[in-house]
Amino acid sequence: MPVRQSTLHVPRPLEDYVLAYRPDTKGYMFGVLFPKKSVRHKADDIRREDKGNLLRLRNLQIGANGRLQDVSMRFLKNLRYATTAYGVEVPLSWDERSNADSEVQYDQRQTETGLITIHTQFEYIAMKTIARAPANYSTQTLNFANTPQQYSNKFNLQVDPVDDFLYICGEIENRTTYRPNSIIMHSRTWDTIIQHPVMRARAEREQGGGALISKEQFEKMIRVDPGTLKLTAATYNVSDSDDPAQADFRSFIGPDILFAYNEPGTINSYGFGQTFMLSGNSDGAGMRSQSADMELAPAGDIMVRAYDRPDIGKDGATIVKITGEWDVRIVNTDAGFLLQNAVDGTNTNLYGNFLNN
């Protein structure tokens, strides 16, 4: 007599498969625009050498009396950084841990949730709050909002991204003598640019019908180094609801394009931005290091520590404390340029709500 199929197997979650989102860390741009500079104090001044004094044209002809002109360095009013502490606590319930299935990877996933939460905060502050604020750029901005110049306007054949990018790169080069080494935009913005009729015509002249401009070709056209164009699709959820159906994902960079020349913070640095990261403290009393995937942590000096709390819940818990202290700052506006609303982010037919922020 055959066995009924319903008695042979009771459906349960797979032990070797979990549908789990993990962000592509290459899409986070805070480390590109604001390289980490470890600091020992919560606040300090930053000296600024006077570029005008350094490059002033002087008459250095030696007079009849043999006197030479005195030349000396000069510093402008100092900048200042001041770090702010950020952090989350992740409870690892001993009761839940003992009851969790193996594929849940309870400790690991709980800790990763905390790290991604910190990562999201870091990217939001760096990209949305600092890098996309026009007030931080003096005159180094253009805004295409509600103009025919937006690249999503395919009916304006006067639009030419190559001309725009050459102008902006030239502005940075005029002020720093360097072309930008980072041009950051959303991947959908790039798709819009290469599909504009003017850009398609350029590609077809070079390669034949149906061709599209590649990133490498575009970089050559605007005279920047390979790898300067950087695309991102990183998003964050603006909804406070726990209902997955209410999630509302938006891009950190939105419809804007950021141009910057950057370099690591050194004794002679002229880069666009910097993250001043307070060096992490050693483990305190009752604290111990907690294992974590540090690829999910922001640009260094994030402390992942744990301590036991037997008073929490039925059996107690291990509390994972994830903390960091930093200040994201534009230190040289000459080395950056903000192109706002390069595409129409409110066009939900093209972009949904991803670029509408």
Phi, psi and chi 1 to 4 in degrees:
 res  aa     phi    psi   chi1   chi2   chi3   chi4
   1 MET       -  125.2  179.8  177.2  179.6      -
   2 PRO   -66.4  148.5   24.8  -34.2      -      -
   3 VAL   -81.9  136.5  179.7      -      -      -
   4 ARG   -65.7  133.9  -68.2  176.5   57.8 -168.2
   5 GLN   -59.5  -33.3  -70.1  -64.0  -38.7      -
   6 SER   -66.5  -18.3   60.9      -      -      -
   7 THR   -94.4   -8.4   65.9      -      -      -
   8 LEU   -85.3  -27.6  -64.2  177.9      -      -
   9 HIS  -150.2  129.4  173.1   70.6      -      -
  10 VAL  -103.6  116.2  177.6      -      -      -
  11 PRO   -55.6  135.1  -26.6   36.2      -      -
  12 ARG  -144.8  164.7   67.0  169.4  -59.2  -83.8
  13 PRO   -59.2  141.4  -24.6   34.5      -      -
  14 LEU   -60.3  144.2  -72.2  172.8      -      -
  15 GLU   -87.1  -14.1  -64.6 -178.5    0.2      -
  16 ASP  -124.1   22.3   58.6   -5.2      -      -
  17 TYR  -152.9  125.2 -176.7   86.3      -      -
  18 VAL  -136.5  129.6  174.7      -      -      -
  19 LEU   -80.6  105.2 -171.7   62.4      -      -
  20 ALA  -137.4  122.3      -      -      -      -
  21 TYR   -76.4  134.2  173.9   77.5      -      -
  22 ARG  -134.0  126.2  -71.7  -64.3  178.7  -87.2
  23 PRO   -66.4  147.3   24.9  -32.9      -      -
  24 ASP   -75.2  108.3 -179.4   -0.8      -      -
  25 THR   -64.3  -18.8   54.6      -      -      -
  26 LYS   -67.7  -18.8  -64.2 -169.2  -63.7  -64.8
  27 GLY   -82.7   -9.0      -      -      -      -
  28 TYR   -85.9  127.5  -71.3   95.2      -      -
  29 MET  -109.0    3.3  -65.4  -65.8  165.3      -
  30 PHE   -62.6  -36.7   57.6   78.4      -      -
  31 GLY   -71.8  -21.6      -      -      -      -
  32 VAL   -78.9  -50.4  173.4      -      -      -
  33 LEU   -76.6  -31.3  -85.8 -175.9      -      -
  34 PHE  -131.8   76.1  -58.5   97.2      -      -
  35 PRO   -57.6  150.1  -18.2   28.8      -      -
  36 LYS   -74.7  136.0 -174.6 -164.7   76.0  170.5
  37 LYS  -126.5  108.6  172.3   69.8  175.7  174.9
  38 SER   -70.4  135.2  -67.4      -      -      -
  39 VAL  -129.1  158.4  -66.9      -      -      -
  40 ARG   -99.4  -12.5  -63.1 -168.8  -60.2  -89.4
  41 HIS  -125.5  157.2  -55.1  115.7      -      -
  42 LYS   -70.4  -25.6  -68.3  176.0  178.5  -72.9
  43 ALA  -152.0  140.0      -      -      -      -
  44 ASP  -157.1  162.9  -91.8  -37.5      -      -
  45 ASP   -84.8  157.5  -71.4  -19.0      -      -
  46 ILE  -122.3  118.6  -53.1  162.6      -      -
  47 ARG   -71.1  143.0  -70.1 -173.2  174.3   87.4
  48 ARG  -124.4  117.0  -72.0 -167.9  -60.4  160.6
  49 GLU   -72.5  142.7 -165.9  173.8   25.3      -
  50 ASP   -79.1  104.3 -174.7  -12.2      -      -
  51 LYS   -64.9  -39.5  174.3 -175.2  169.7 -174.4
  52 GLY   -60.8  -42.2      -      -      -      -
  53 ASN   -65.8  -39.1  175.6   69.0      -      -
  54 LEU   -64.1  -37.5 -176.1   67.0      -      -
  55 LEU  -102.5    8.0  -62.5 -178.8      -      -
  56 ARG   -62.4  133.5 -179.8  177.0  -63.6  130.9
  57 LEU   -80.4  120.5 -178.5   63.2      -      -
  58 ARG  -119.6  155.4  -64.1  174.9  170.2   87.8
  59 ASN   -86.2  106.3 -179.8    4.1      -      -
  60 LEU  -101.9   12.9  -57.4 -176.7      -      -
  61 GLN   -65.3  130.3 -176.9  175.0   -9.3      -
  62 ILE   -75.3  126.1  -59.9  174.4      -      -
  63 GLY   -75.9  179.2      -      -      -      -
  64 ALA   -62.8  -28.3      -      -      -      -
  65 ASN   -84.0    1.1   60.3    3.0      -      -
  66 GLY    77.0   10.0      -      -      -      -
  67 ARG   -80.9  135.4 -179.4  175.5  175.7   79.2
  68 LEU  -100.1  149.5  -80.6   65.4      -      -
  69 GLN   -74.8  136.5 -173.8  172.9  148.6      -
  70 ASP   -75.5  135.6  -67.6  -23.3      -      -
  71 VAL  -132.0  134.0  175.8      -      -      -
  72 SER  -146.1  156.3   62.4      -      -      -
  73 MET   -70.5  157.6   65.0  178.8  178.2      -
  74 ARG  -144.0  140.4 -168.3  171.0   74.0  178.3
  75 PHE  -112.3  143.0  -71.6   94.7      -      -
  76 LEU   -84.2  177.0  -59.5  172.1      -      -
  77 LYS   -56.4  135.0 -177.4 -180.0  178.0 -178.9
  78 ASN   -68.8  147.8  -68.4  -21.1      -      -
  79 LEU   -79.9  170.0  -65.0  170.2      -      -
  80 ARG  -145.2  140.6  168.1  167.1  -72.8 -160.5
  81 TYR  -108.6  154.7   76.0   83.6      -      -
  82 ALA  -147.8  115.6      -      -      -      -
  83 THR   -77.2  153.1   60.3      -      -      -
  84 THR  -123.5  138.2  -59.8      -      -      -
  85 ALA   -85.5  138.9      -      -      -      -
  86 TYR  -131.6  152.2  -60.4   87.9      -      -
  87 GLY  -178.9  162.9      -      -      -      -
  88 VAL  -137.8  156.7  -64.6      -      -      -
  89 GLU  -114.9  134.5  -74.9 -170.2  -22.8      -
  90 VAL  -118.1  113.0 -178.9      -      -      -
  91 PRO   -80.7  129.7   28.2  -31.7      -      -
  92 LEU  -107.5   93.9  -54.7 -179.9      -      -
  93 SER   -67.1  128.6  165.6      -      -      -
  94 TRP   -67.1  -32.7  -62.4  -17.4      -      -
  95 ASP   -67.4  -47.5 -177.3   47.6      -      -
  96 GLU   -64.0  -41.4  -71.4 -177.6   -6.8      -
  97 ARG   -58.1  -45.6  176.1 -166.7  -72.8  156.7
  98 SER   -68.6  -23.5   65.5      -      -      -
  99 ASN   -98.3   -9.6 -166.8   45.8      -      -
 100 ALA   -75.2  141.4      -      -      -      -
 101 ASP   -66.6  156.1  -68.4  -29.3      -      -
 102 SER   -62.1  -37.7   59.9      -      -      -
 103 GLU   -70.7  -15.5   69.2  -88.6   15.2      -
 104 VAL   -66.8  -28.9  171.3      -      -      -
 105 GLN    48.6   60.6  -61.6  178.5  -47.4      -
 106 TYR   -53.4  -56.7  179.9   75.9      -      -
 107 ASP   -61.2  -44.6  -75.9   19.8      -      -
 108 GLN   -64.2  -47.3  178.0 -178.5  -22.7      -
 109 ARG   -68.8  -38.3  -71.8 -175.7 -168.6  -83.3
 110 GLN   -61.7  -44.2  -77.3  -78.6   82.4      -
 111 THR   -66.7  -40.7  -56.4      -      -      -
 112 GLU   -62.8  -35.4  -74.7  178.3   -5.5      -
 113 THR   -59.5  -43.2  -61.6      -      -      -
 114 GLY   -64.7  -41.9      -      -      -      -
 115 LEU   -64.7  -42.2  -75.0  168.8      -      -
 116 ILE   -67.0  -34.6  -67.6  171.5      -      -
 117 THR   -62.5  -43.8  -58.6      -      -      -
 118 ILE   -63.7  -43.0  -74.9  -84.4      -      -
 119 HIS   -58.8  -44.2 -148.3  147.2      -      -
 120 THR   -62.7  -43.2  -59.8      -      -      -
 121 GLN   -61.4  -43.5  171.8   87.8  121.6      -
 122 PHE   -62.0  -47.1 -159.9  108.7      -      -
 123 GLU   -65.1  -38.9 -176.8   78.2   -2.0      -
 124 TYR   -62.5  -46.9 -178.3   86.5      -      -
 125 ILE   -62.2  -46.9  -68.6  169.7      -      -
 126 ALA   -66.4  -48.4      -      -      -      -
 127 MET   -88.0  -52.5  -59.9  -61.8  -67.1      -
 128 LYS   -78.1  -44.8 -177.5   74.4  166.6   68.2
 129 THR   -82.2  -40.4  -54.8      -      -      -
 130 ILE   -99.3  -59.7  -55.4  -62.6      -      -
 131 ALA   -68.3  -27.3      -      -      -      -
 132 ARG  -100.0   10.8  -67.5  180.0   58.2 -162.6
 133 ALA   -90.5  110.3      -      -      -      -
 134 PRO   -59.9  -26.6   16.9  -28.1      -      -
 135 ALA   -63.8  -18.0      -      -      -      -
 136 ASN   -84.3    0.9  -68.9  -26.0      -      -
 137 TYR  -116.7    0.6  -73.3   84.0      -      -
 138 SER    57.7 -119.3 -176.2      -      -      -
 139 THR   -95.3    3.3   61.3      -      -      -
 140 GLN   -86.5   53.0  -61.4  -76.5   86.3      -
 141 THR  -142.4  152.9   62.4      -      -      -
 142 LEU  -135.3  145.8  -77.0  175.0      -      -
 143 ASN  -129.6  114.6 -169.3  -14.0      -      -
 144 PHE   -92.7    9.5  -75.4  174.1      -      -
 145 ALA   -57.6  132.8      -      -      -      -
 146 ASN    57.3   32.0  -57.1  -46.3      -      -
 147 THR  -124.3  159.8   73.1      -      -      -
 148 PRO   -69.7   -6.2  -10.9   21.8      -      -
 149 GLN   -78.1  -11.4  -62.7  -57.1  111.5      -
 150 GLN   -62.4  139.4  -72.0 -177.0  -46.9      -
 151 TYR   -70.3  -16.0  -56.7  136.5      -      -
 152 SER   -78.3   -7.2   47.2      -      -      -
 153 ASN   -87.5   93.6 -179.1    2.5      -      -
 154 LYS   -81.3   -2.3  -64.6 -173.5  177.5 -178.6
 155 PHE   -95.5   -5.0  -60.7  103.6      -      -
 156 ASN  -100.2  102.8 -177.7    5.3      -      -
 157 LEU   -81.8    1.6  -60.6 -176.0      -      -
 158 GLN   -83.5  -13.2  -57.8  -57.2  -49.4      -
 159 VAL   -70.7  131.5  167.9      -      -      -
 160 ASP  -144.9  101.2 -168.1  -21.3      -      -
 161 PRO   -57.3  -32.7  -24.9   34.5      -      -
 162 VAL   -61.2  -46.0  172.5      -      -      -
 163 ASP   -61.6  -43.8  -74.5  -10.7      -      -
 164 ASP   -62.5  -45.3  -65.1  -22.9      -      -
 165 PHE   -68.6  -37.2  -79.8   50.9      -      -
 166 LEU   -61.9  -41.6  -79.0  170.7      -      -
 167 TYR   -62.2  -48.2  165.0   75.7      -      -
 168 ILE   -66.7  -44.0  -66.6  170.8      -      -
 169 CYS   -61.0  -37.5  -67.3      -      -      -
 170 GLY   -65.7  -36.0      -      -      -      -
 171 GLU   -62.5  -43.0  -75.6  -69.3  -68.3      -
 172 ILE   -67.2  -40.9  -67.3  175.5      -      -
 173 GLU   -64.3  -38.7 -173.1  176.1   27.8      -
 174 ASN   -58.9  -37.7  -73.1  -13.7      -      -
 175 ARG   -88.9  -23.2  -70.6  169.9  165.8   79.6
 176 THR  -123.6  -14.3   65.5      -      -      -
 177 THR    71.0    7.5   70.8      -      -      -
 178 TYR  -118.3  141.3  -61.4  103.6      -      -
 179 ARG   -74.9  154.3  -54.4  -73.2  -78.9 -175.5
 180 PRO   -62.0  146.3   18.6  -29.8      -      -
 181 ASN  -110.8    6.6   52.3   15.5      -      -
 182 SER  -143.1  122.0  -68.4      -      -      -
 183 ILE  -125.7  111.3  -60.3  174.5      -      -
 184 ILE  -114.6  131.3  -60.1  170.7      -      -
 185 MET  -151.3  165.0   69.5 -173.6   82.6      -
 186 HIS   -70.7  148.0 -163.4  -84.5      -      -
 187 SER   -61.3  -30.8   56.5      -      -      -
 188 ARG   -71.2  -31.7  -62.2  -66.4  -62.1  -80.7
 189 THR   -64.0  -43.3  -60.0      -      -      -
 190 TRP   -62.7  -42.2  172.3 -112.8      -      -
 191 ASP   -58.7  -39.4  -68.3  -17.0      -      -
 192 THR   -65.6  -42.3  -59.6      -      -      -
 193 ILE   -61.4  -48.8  -72.6  173.7      -      -
 194 ILE   -73.8  -15.3   62.1  175.7      -      -
 195 GLN   -97.4   -0.7  -67.7 -176.8   74.9      -
 196 HIS   -65.5  140.4 -167.6  -80.9      -      -
 197 PRO   -52.6  -36.6  -27.7   34.3      -      -
 198 VAL   -65.0  -40.6  170.8      -      -      -
 199 MET   -73.8  -35.0  -67.1  -60.0  -65.0      -
 200 ARG   -65.7  -37.0  -64.0 -163.0   73.0  134.2
 201 ALA   -64.9  -39.2      -      -      -      -
 202 ARG   -60.6  -45.9  -78.5 -179.7  178.4  -87.7
 203 ALA   -65.2  -40.3      -      -      -      -
 204 GLU   -69.1  -33.3  -70.8  174.2    2.5      -
 205 ARG   -63.7  -35.6  -76.5 -162.5  -58.2  -90.4
 206 GLU   -82.1  -38.9  -62.0  -79.0  -25.0      -
 207 GLN  -125.2   -8.3  -55.0  168.7   66.4      -
 208 GLY   104.3  174.5      -      -      -      -
 209 GLY   -60.3  143.2      -      -      -      -
 210 GLY    80.6   -1.2      -      -      -      -
 211 ALA   -78.1  154.4      -      -      -      -
 212 LEU  -123.9  146.6  -66.9  173.4      -      -
 213 ILE   -67.8  133.7  -67.8  -71.8      -      -
 214 SER   -88.4  163.8   69.4      -      -      -
 215 LYS   -58.1  -42.3  -72.7  170.3   57.6 -178.3
 216 GLU   -63.6  -40.5  -66.3   75.2   17.6      -
 217 GLN   -67.1  -41.3  -70.1  169.6  -38.9      -
 218 PHE   -64.2  -40.3 -166.2   81.5      -      -
 219 GLU   -60.8  -39.2  -73.6  168.1  -21.1      -
 220 LYS   -65.1  -39.5  -72.3 -178.4  179.4  179.3
 221 MET   -62.4  -35.9  -70.2  177.8 -178.5      -
 222 ILE  -101.5    8.9   60.9  173.8      -      -
 223 ARG    60.1   52.1  -64.2 -164.3  -61.9  110.7
 224 VAL  -123.8  161.9  -64.5      -      -      -
 225 ASP   -69.5  152.6  -68.7  -22.5      -      -
 226 PRO   -55.8  138.9  -24.4   33.4      -      -
 227 GLY    89.6   -0.4      -      -      -      -
 228 THR   -68.5  -39.5  -64.9      -      -      -
 229 LEU   -72.4  123.9  -76.8  179.7      -      -
 230 LYS  -127.7  123.9  -62.8  174.0  174.1   62.6
 231 LEU  -105.3  145.5  -52.6 -176.3      -      -
 232 THR  -137.2  147.3  174.3      -      -      -
 233 ALA  -127.0   17.4      -      -      -      -
 234 ALA   -64.6  139.2      -      -      -      -
 235 THR  -134.2  167.4   57.6      -      -      -
 236 TYR  -139.4  160.2   62.1   99.2      -      -
 237 ASN  -100.1  118.8 -179.5   13.1      -      -
 238 VAL   -86.7   -5.8  -60.6      -      -      -
 239 SER   -85.9  141.8  171.3      -      -      -
 240 ASP   -92.7   -1.1  -72.5  -29.6      -      -
 241 SER   -77.0  145.1  172.8      -      -      -
 242 ASP   -84.3   -3.5  -70.7  -29.0      -      -
 243 ASP   -79.6  116.6 -179.5   -1.6      -      -
 244 PRO   -55.5  -29.4  -23.7   33.1      -      -
 245 ALA   -69.7  -18.4      -      -      -      -
 246 GLN   -93.6   -0.6  -60.6  -60.9  -44.8      -
 247 ALA   -60.1  139.5      -      -      -      -
 248 ASP  -133.8   98.9 -174.4   -0.5      -      -
 249 PHE   -92.3  132.2  -62.2  103.6      -      -
 250 ARG  -129.4  152.0  -53.1  -66.5  175.5  102.6
 251 SER   -78.9  142.2  163.0      -      -      -
 252 PHE   -63.2  -39.4  -67.2  100.8      -      -
 253 ILE   -90.9  -16.0 -163.0  167.7      -      -
 254 GLY    58.3 -143.5      -      -      -      -
 255 PRO   -89.4    9.4   33.8  -34.9      -      -
 256 ASP   -90.7  164.3  -60.3  -16.4      -      -
 257 ILE  -128.0  130.9  -57.5  176.7      -      -
 258 LEU  -109.0  132.6  -63.6  166.3      -      -
 259 PHE  -117.1  133.7  -60.8   73.3      -      -
 260 ALA  -156.1  144.0      -      -      -      -
 261 TYR  -101.4  126.3  167.9   73.9      -      -
 262 ASN  -136.9  160.0 -130.2  -29.6      -      -
 263 GLU  -158.6  160.7   55.8 -172.2   25.8      -
 264 PRO   -62.0  150.8  -20.4   31.5      -      -
 265 GLY   -72.5  116.7      -      -      -      -
 266 THR  -133.6 -172.9   65.6      -      -      -
 267 ILE   -68.4  -20.1 -159.6   71.0      -      -
 268 ASN  -132.7   87.8  -69.9  -54.6      -      -
 269 SER  -121.3  136.7  179.9      -      -      -
 270 TYR  -131.1   27.8 -154.0   59.4      -      -
 271 GLY   -78.2  168.9      -      -      -      -
 272 PHE   -68.2  -51.2  166.7   75.2      -      -
 273 GLY  -141.0  168.8      -      -      -      -
 274 GLN  -153.0  144.8 -150.2   75.4   56.0      -
 275 THR  -104.4  113.2  -62.8      -      -      -
 276 PHE   -88.5  108.0  -62.5   95.4      -      -
 277 MET  -109.7  117.0 -155.6   99.2  178.0      -
 278 LEU   -66.7  125.5 -174.4   66.6      -      -
 279 SER   -57.6  136.3  -61.6      -      -      -
 280 GLY   -65.5  146.7      -      -      -      -
 281 ASN   -77.0  160.1  -62.9  -43.2      -      -
 282 SER   -74.3  167.1   58.8      -      -      -
 283 ASP   -57.9  131.7  -63.4  -19.5      -      -
 284 GLY   -86.7 -175.8      -      -      -      -
 285 ALA   -61.0  128.1      -      -      -      -
 286 GLY    78.0    2.2      -      -      -      -
 287 MET  -105.7  150.4  -56.5  -79.5  -80.6      -
 288 ARG  -142.6  156.5   59.5 -175.9 -178.7  -87.1
 289 SER   -66.7  144.0  -64.6      -      -      -
 290 GLN  -115.5  132.6  172.4   74.3    8.1      -
 291 SER   -63.6  135.0  175.1      -      -      -
 292 ALA  -156.4  156.0      -      -      -      -
 293 ASP   -79.7  100.6 -179.1   -3.5      -      -
 294 MET   -74.1   -9.0  -64.9  -47.3  -66.9      -
 295 GLU   -66.0  -21.8  -75.5 -169.0    4.8      -
 296 LEU   -90.1   -4.4  -65.7  174.9      -      -
 297 ALA   -87.9  151.8      -      -      -      -
 298 PRO   -63.2 -167.6  -24.1   35.4      -      -
 299 ALA   -71.8   53.7      -      -      -      -
 300 GLY    93.3  162.5      -      -      -      -
 301 ASP    59.1   30.3  -67.3  -28.0      -      -
 302 ILE   -94.8  126.4  -67.4  -64.8      -      -
 303 MET   -92.6  127.4  -60.2  -63.3  -66.2      -
 304 VAL  -118.5  103.7 -176.0      -      -      -
 305 ARG  -128.5  161.7  -64.1  169.7  -68.2  179.1
 306 ALA  -138.1  152.1      -      -      -      -
 307 TYR  -149.6  156.1   60.2   96.3      -      -
 308 ASP   -92.9  141.6  -66.3  -27.2      -      -
 309 ARG  -130.9   85.0  -74.3  -74.5  -55.9  -83.5
 310 PRO   -66.1  -11.2   20.8  -30.3      -      -
 311 ASP   -85.2   -5.5   58.5  -53.2      -      -
 312 ILE   -93.2  132.3  -67.8  179.8      -      -
 313 GLY    66.4 -161.9      -      -      -      -
 314 LYS   -70.6  -45.7  180.0  172.6   73.8   71.3
 315 ASP  -114.5   -9.5  -63.7  -36.8      -      -
 316 GLY   108.4 -178.8      -      -      -      -
 317 ALA  -157.8  156.1      -      -      -      -
 318 THR   -98.3  128.2  -63.1      -      -      -
 319 ILE  -100.5  120.1  -55.8  -61.6      -      -
 320 VAL   -94.0  122.1  177.6      -      -      -
 321 LYS  -108.2  116.5 -165.1  170.5 -172.4  177.4
 322 ILE  -113.2  114.5  -54.3  172.9      -      -
 323 THR  -136.4  154.7   58.7      -      -      -
 324 GLY  -157.8  161.0      -      -      -      -
 325 GLU  -139.7  119.2 -169.0  163.7  -19.1      -
 326 TRP  -151.3  166.0   64.1   77.2      -      -
 327 ASP  -136.7  116.9 -177.6   16.5      -      -
 328 VAL   -90.0  124.3  175.3      -      -      -
 329 ARG  -144.3  136.1 -174.5  162.8  -65.4  -84.7
 330 ILE   -81.4  119.2  -65.4  173.3      -      -
 331 VAL  -105.0  -15.4  -66.7      -      -      -
 332 ASN  -144.9   94.8 -177.9   13.6      -      -
 333 THR   -65.7  -23.9   55.9      -      -      -
 334 ASP   -60.9  -25.4  -75.3  -10.3      -      -
 335 ALA   -94.7    9.4      -      -      -      -
 336 GLY  -135.7  162.5      -      -      -      -
 337 PHE  -153.7  136.4 -160.1  105.0      -      -
 338 LEU  -113.7  117.6  172.0   63.1      -      -
 339 LEU  -100.9  105.4  175.0   54.5      -      -
 340 GLN   -85.9  144.2  -67.0  179.2  -84.6      -
 341 ASN    51.9   48.9  -61.8  -67.1      -      -
 342 ALA   -61.0  -31.6      -      -      -      -
 343 VAL  -124.9  167.6  -62.0      -      -      -
 344 ASP   -85.1   93.8 -178.0    4.4      -      -
 345 GLY   -66.8  -14.6      -      -      -      -
 346 THR   -84.3   -4.7   64.4      -      -      -
 347 ASN   -79.8   90.4 -171.7  -26.5      -      -
 348 THR   -70.3  -19.2   54.6      -      -      -
 349 ASN   -66.5  -32.8  -69.5  -34.3      -      -
 350 LEU   -89.3  -40.1  -74.8  178.0      -      -
 351 TYR  -125.5    4.1  -49.7  112.9      -      -
 352 GLY    59.6 -139.0      -      -      -      -
 353 ASN  -104.1    3.4  -91.4  -30.1      -      -
 354 PHE   -58.9  -38.5  -77.3  104.7      -      -
 355 LEU  -100.6    5.4  -56.4 -170.8      -      -
 356 ASN   -91.7   72.3 -173.5   14.3      -      -
 357 ASN  -158.7      -   67.1  -28.5      -      -
